[in-house]
């Protein structure tokens, strides 16, 4: 991926490849740089204080404070929610990161719960009578507290709480990825993975979601699969503790992300029938297509066009 040097205000020239970027991340970084320059019309700043190089996808804290990372009609409301949730400041400055995507994609749906119910009925084929709430970073925001289900800080990027036709409370947990892959294991997480009596292993064994958990647990603990595993069993733990009647884990990512095109089938191959019923991969493209026939209020067309242009449709490049 190219890096960028400043030629004049708001103008940057590609001069070299970022050695850490794969082809998809390079393309996405370049597109977010284009979006910053031609749509937001603000200058970029260095990615970190340790390097003077601008890659084009990071905006200043002053511009971030204006909420430019978010869809304009909901910008003020989203910024209030971000501040209240004490989210990382990077979600407002780095256009390439995925943490802001749930706010642009799912936060506006809070105003259109009946349309959201219709969308997820189409998408998942679940018995969804009423969507009660849409929460970002649930069950715990990044404040240092642990959730009561896995006793760690695992949280869904988006959680959709709904009632089925028998008035039973159910949940959909959504993990949103953009250019990310797997991640290195942390110390506290390693302790849980290595402890056979930890909530990770107890929930997984009792959940009947894997064909042979004892033979697959080491694979699930690897960097590529561990977060998929944790998000899935977080919802399973909620069912086991009778917080909800039914759960579905959705892993949402763009079709361009070859990493998840590879590891999702590996994960699904380990799942027993109940595991497959409670896990669903979904691409941005599939979700956006499912949204097309549903009208989400006054900003519907503008919002849908924004989402496609911002994240997956590079045809508008100039």
C-alpha positions in Angstrom: 0.0 0.0 0.0 1.3 3.5 -0.8 2.1 6.0 1.9 1.4 9.7 1.3 3.5 12.8 1.5 2.0 16.3 1.6 2.3 18.3 -1.5 -0.2 21.2 -0.7 -3.2 21.4 1.6 -5.4 18.3 1.2 -3.2 16.8 -1.6 -1.2 13.7 -1.1 0.9 11.6 -3.4 1.5 7.8 -3.2 5.2 7.1 -3.0 5.8 3.7 -1.4 4.1 0.5 -0.1 3.2 -0.1 3.5 4.9 -3.5 4.1 2.3 -4.6 6.6 -0.7 -4.3 4.3 -2.1 -7.2 2.3 -3.8 -6.5 -1.0 -7.3 -5.9 0.5 -6.0 -3.6 3.3 -3.9 -1.7 0.8 -7.0 -1.1 -1.4 -9.1 -0.2 1.6 -6.5 2.2 3.0 -6.2 4.0 -0.3 -10.0 4.2 -0.6 -10.4 5.7 2.9 -7.7 8.2 2.0 -9.7 9.1 -1.1 -12.8 9.4 1.0 -11.1 11.8 3.4 -9.7 14.0 0.7 -12.6 14.1 -1.8 -15.7 13.6 0.4 -14.7 14.9 3.9 -12.2 17.4 2.3 -9.9 17.6 5.3 -6.1 16.9 5.6 -4.7 13.8 7.0 -2.2 13.5 9.9 0.5 11.0 10.8 -0.8 7.6 11.9 1.1 7.9 15.2 3.3 10.4 17.1 6.2 8.0 16.5 6.2 8.5 12.7 5.9 11.6 10.6 4.4 9.6 7.7 0.8 10.2 6.6 -0.9 7.2 5.1 -4.0 9.2 4.2 -6.6 7.5 6.4 -6.2 9.3 9.7 -7.8 12.7 10.4 -6.9 15.2 13.1 -8.4 15.1 16.5 -10.0 18.5 15.8 -11.8 17.1 12.7 -12.7 13.9 14.5 -14.3 15.9 17.3 -16.7 17.3 14.6 -17.9 13.7 14.1 -16.7 13.5 10.5 -16.2 9.7 10.8 -19.9 9.3 11.0 -22.9 9.7 8.7 -23.9 13.3 9.0 -27.7 13.1 9.8 -26.9 11.0 12.9 -23.5 12.5 13.6 -24.4 14.5 16.8 -26.4 11.6 18.3 -23.6 9.1 17.5 -20.9 11.3 19.0 -22.9 11.6 22.2 -23.1 7.8 22.4 -19.4 7.4 21.7 -18.5 9.8 24.5 -20.9 8.1 26.9 -19.5 4.7 26.0 -15.9 5.9 26.5 -14.8 4.3 23.3 -11.3 4.4 22.0 -10.5 7.8 20.3 -9.1 5.9 17.3 -12.6 5.1 16.2 -13.1 8.8 15.4 -9.7 9.6 13.9 -8.7 6.4 11.9 -11.1 5.9 9.0 -9.7 2.5 8.3 -10.5 0.9 11.6 -13.7 -1.1 12.1 -14.8 0.1 15.5 -16.8 3.0 14.0 -18.7 0.9 11.5 -21.4 -0.4 13.9 -22.2 3.3 14.7 -22.6 4.1 11.0 -24.4 0.9 10.1 -26.5 -0.2 13.1 -26.9 2.9 15.3 -29.3 4.6 12.8 -31.5 1.5 12.9 -32.4 2.3 16.5 -34.9 4.8 15.0 -36.4 2.1 12.8 -36.9 -1.0 14.9 -39.8 -2.4 12.8 -37.7 -2.1 9.6 -34.8 -3.7 11.5 -37.0 -6.6 12.4 -38.0 -7.1 8.8 -34.3 -6.9 7.7 -33.1 -9.5 10.1 -36.1 -11.8 9.4 -35.1 -11.7 5.7 -31.4 -12.1 6.5 -31.5 -14.8 9.1 -34.9 -16.5 8.6 -35.4 -16.3 12.4 -38.7 -15.9 14.2 -38.4 -12.2 15.0 -41.6 -10.6 16.1 -40.3 -7.3 17.6 -36.8 -5.8 17.9 -36.6 -4.3 21.3 -33.2 -2.6 21.3 -29.9 -2.3 19.4 -26.8 -1.9 21.6 -23.3 -1.1 20.6 -20.5 -2.8 22.5 -22.6 -5.1 24.6 -22.7 -6.6 27.3 -19.8 -4.4 28.5 -18.3 -1.2 27.1 -14.5 -0.9 27.2 -14.3 0.5 30.7 -12.3 -2.2 32.4 -15.2 -4.2 33.7 -15.9 -7.8 32.9 -19.1 -9.3 31.6 -21.0 -11.8 33.8 -21.2 -14.5 31.1 -17.6 -15.3 30.2 -16.0 -13.3 33.1 -13.9 -11.4 30.6 -14.2 -8.3 28.5 -15.7 -10.0 25.4 -18.4 -7.8 23.9 -20.5 -7.9 20.7 -19.8 -4.9 18.4 -23.6 -4.8 18.0 -26.3 -6.7 20.0 -29.9 -6.9 18.7 -32.4 -7.8 21.4 -35.7 -9.1 20.1 -38.9 -11.0 21.0 -40.0 -14.1 19.1 -43.6 -14.9 18.3 -44.0 -16.5 21.7 -42.8 -13.4 23.4 -39.5 -14.9 24.4 -36.4 -12.7 24.7 -33.7 -13.6 22.2 -30.5 -12.0 20.9 -28.2 -11.6 17.9 -24.6 -10.8 18.5 -22.7 -9.2 15.6 -18.9 -9.0 15.3 -17.9 -6.4 12.6 -14.6 -6.7 10.7 -13.2 -4.6 7.9 -9.5 -5.2 7.1 -8.7 -7.0 10.4 -7.4 -10.6 10.6 -6.7 -12.6 13.8 -4.8 -11.1 16.7 -2.1 -12.1 19.2 -3.4 -13.6 22.5 -3.2 -11.5 25.7 -2.1 -12.7 29.1 -5.5 -12.8 30.8 -7.0 -14.5 27.7 -4.2 -17.0 27.7 -5.0 -18.0 31.3 -8.6 -18.7 30.4 -7.6 -20.7 27.3 -5.0 -22.8 29.3 -7.4 -23.4 32.2 -9.6 -26.5 31.4 -12.1 -25.3 34.1 -12.5 -21.8 32.7 -15.8 -20.4 31.5 -14.5 -20.7 27.9 -14.2 -24.4 28.1 -17.2 -25.1 30.3 -19.6 -23.1 28.1 -18.1 -24.7 24.9 -18.5 -28.2 26.3 -22.0 -27.7 27.6 -23.2 -25.8 24.6 -23.1 -28.8 22.2 -22.0 -26.5 19.4 -18.9 -28.4 18.3 -18.6 -31.8 16.7 -15.8 -32.9 19.1 -14.8 -30.1 21.3 -11.9 -31.9 23.0 -10.2 -32.4 19.6 -10.9 -28.9 18.3 -10.3 -26.7 21.3 -6.6 -26.1 20.5 -7.5 -25.0 17.0 -10.2 -22.6 18.3 -7.6 -21.0 20.6 -5.4 -20.0 17.7 -5.1 -16.4 16.7 -7.2 -16.7 13.5 -10.2 -18.3 15.2 -10.2 -17.3 18.9 -12.3 -14.2 18.6 -14.9 -16.0 16.4 -15.0 -18.7 19.1 -15.3 -16.1 22.0 -18.1 -14.2 20.4 -20.0 -17.3 19.6 -19.8 -18.8 23.1 -20.6 -15.4 24.7 -24.1 -15.7 23.3 -24.3 -19.4 24.2 -23.4 -18.5 27.8 -26.3 -16.0 27.8 -28.6 -18.8 26.8 -27.1 -21.2 29.4 -27.7 -18.6 32.1 -31.2 -18.1 30.9 -30.7 -14.4 30.0 -32.2 -15.1 26.6 -34.1 -18.0 25.0 -32.2 -18.2 21.7 -29.0 -16.7 20.2 -27.4 -16.2 16.8 -23.8 -15.1 16.3 -23.2 -13.1 13.1 -19.7 -12.5 11.8 -19.9 -9.6 9.4 -17.1 -8.7 7.0 -16.6 -7.5 3.4 -16.2 -10.1 0.7 -12.8 -8.7 -0.1 -11.4 -9.8 3.2 -9.6 -13.0 2.1 -8.6 -13.9 5.6 -12.2 -14.5 6.7 -13.1 -16.1 3.4 -10.5 -18.7 4.5 -11.0 -19.1 8.2 -14.8 -19.0 8.4 -15.2 -22.3 6.5 -12.5 -23.7 8.9 -14.6 -22.6 11.9 -17.9 -23.9 10.4 -16.3 -27.3 9.8 -15.9 -27.8 13.5 -19.6 -27.0 14.3 -22.2 -29.5 15.3 -25.8 -29.0 14.0 -26.7 -26.7 17.0 -23.5 -24.8 16.4 -24.4 -24.2 12.8 -27.9 -23.0 13.8 -26.3 -20.4 16.1 -23.6 -19.1 13.8 -23.9 -17.1 10.6 -21.2 -15.5 8.4 -22.4 -12.5 6.5 -20.7 -10.2 4.0 -21.3 -6.4 3.9 -22.6 -7.0 0.4 -25.2 -9.5 1.5 -26.4 -7.2 4.3 -26.5 -4.1 2.1 -28.5 -6.0 -0.6 -31.0 -7.2 2.0 -31.5 -3.6 3.1 -32.4 -2.4 -0.4 -36.2 -3.1 -0.4 -36.7 -1.8 3.1 -37.2 1.9 3.7 -35.4 3.2 6.8 -37.0 6.6 7.1 -36.2 10.0 5.6 -32.5 9.5 5.0 -32.9 6.0 3.6 -31.4 6.5 0.1 -28.6 8.9 1.3 -27.6 6.5 4.1 -27.5 3.4 2.0 -25.5 5.2 -0.7 -23.1 6.4 2.0 -22.6 2.9 3.4 -21.7 1.4 0.1 -19.4 4.2 -1.0 -17.7 4.4 2.3 -16.9 0.7 2.7 -17.2 -1.4 -0.4 -17.9 0.5 -3.6 -14.7 1.9 -5.0 -16.2 2.9 -8.4 -16.7 6.5 -7.3 -12.9 7.1 -7.2 -11.7 10.1 -9.1 
